[in-house]
Amino acid sequence: MPTVSFAPALTRHVPCPPQEVDALSVRAALDAAFLAAPPLRHYVLDEQGGLRKHVALFVNGEMLLRPTALERPLAARDQLMVIQALTGG
């Protein structure tokens, strides 16, 4: 099963340890992870269910492209990492 981890910038607000989820896509993996920590949904997804602007997703260390990130298929041993992207100047 894929593993979902949330970066410390998110888990400081809502505790959620890494978890194995039964999911075939990034969206399904996130939905499963949100069952353990429902408030994380608000930090990761917007009101329409899209990825928030300042959130980045990585599968096995590879950053996913925003338009297709949530629909990306996952394999059994994939590692999904959810981070808050930093901006500024």
C-alpha positions as CSV (number, residue, x, y, z in Angstrom):
1,M,0.0,0.0,0.0
2,P,1.2,3.6,-0.7
3,T,2.4,5.6,2.3
4,V,1.3,9.2,2.9
5,S,3.4,11.6,4.9
6,F,2.7,15.3,5.7
7,A,5.6,17.7,6.3
8,P,6.1,19.2,9.7
9,A,4.8,22.6,8.6
10,L,1.4,20.8,8.3
11,T,1.6,18.4,11.2
12,R,2.4,21.1,13.6
13,H,-1.2,22.3,13.1
14,V,-2.8,18.9,12.9
15,P,-0.9,15.8,14.1
16,C,-0.9,13.1,11.6
17,P,1.9,10.4,11.5
18,P,2.8,8.7,8.2
19,Q,0.2,6.1,7.2
20,E,-0.2,3.3,4.7
21,V,-3.4,3.8,2.7
22,D,-5.4,1.5,0.4
23,A,-5.5,3.9,-2.7
24,L,-4.8,3.8,-6.4
25,S,-4.4,7.5,-7.0
26,V,-3.0,10.6,-5.2
27,R,-6.6,11.9,-4.6
28,A,-7.7,8.6,-3.1
29,A,-4.6,8.4,-0.9
30,L,-5.2,11.9,0.4
31,D,-8.9,11.2,1.1
32,A,-7.9,8.1,3.1
33,A,-5.3,10.0,5.0
34,F,-7.8,12.8,5.8
35,L,-9.9,10.1,7.6
36,A,-7.3,10.0,10.3
37,A,-6.9,13.8,10.5
38,P,-9.9,15.6,8.9
39,P,-8.7,19.1,9.6
40,L,-5.7,18.5,7.3
41,R,-8.1,18.6,4.3
42,H,-8.5,22.4,4.8
43,Y,-4.8,22.9,4.7
44,V,-4.2,20.8,1.5
45,L,-7.4,21.2,-0.6
46,D,-9.5,24.2,-1.4
47,E,-13.3,24.5,-1.2
48,Q,-13.6,22.9,-4.7
49,G,-11.4,19.9,-3.8
50,G,-8.4,21.3,-5.8
51,L,-4.9,21.4,-4.5
52,R,-4.2,24.7,-2.6
53,K,-1.8,27.1,-4.3
54,H,1.0,26.7,-1.7
55,V,0.9,22.9,-1.4
56,A,3.3,20.7,-3.3
57,L,3.0,16.9,-3.7
58,F,5.9,14.5,-4.3
59,V,5.8,10.8,-5.2
60,N,9.0,8.9,-4.5
61,G,10.8,12.3,-4.4
62,E,9.5,13.6,-7.7
63,M,7.4,16.8,-7.6
64,L,4.1,16.3,-9.3
65,L,2.8,18.8,-11.9
66,R,-0.1,20.7,-10.5
67,P,-2.7,20.2,-13.2
68,T,-2.6,16.4,-13.0
69,A,-1.2,15.8,-9.5
70,L,-4.3,14.6,-7.8
71,E,-5.1,12.1,-10.6
72,R,-1.7,10.5,-10.7
73,P,-1.9,6.7,-10.2
74,L,0.0,5.2,-7.2
75,A,1.6,1.8,-6.9
76,A,1.8,-0.3,-3.8
77,R,5.2,0.9,-2.6
78,D,4.9,4.6,-3.6
79,Q,5.7,7.3,-1.0
80,L,3.5,10.4,-1.2
81,M,4.8,13.5,0.6
82,V,2.6,16.6,1.1
83,I,4.4,19.8,1.9
84,Q,3.6,23.5,2.1
85,A,5.6,25.3,-0.5
86,L,7.3,28.4,0.7
87,T,7.1,31.7,-1.1
88,G,8.5,35.1,-0.5
89,G,11.2,37.3,-1.6
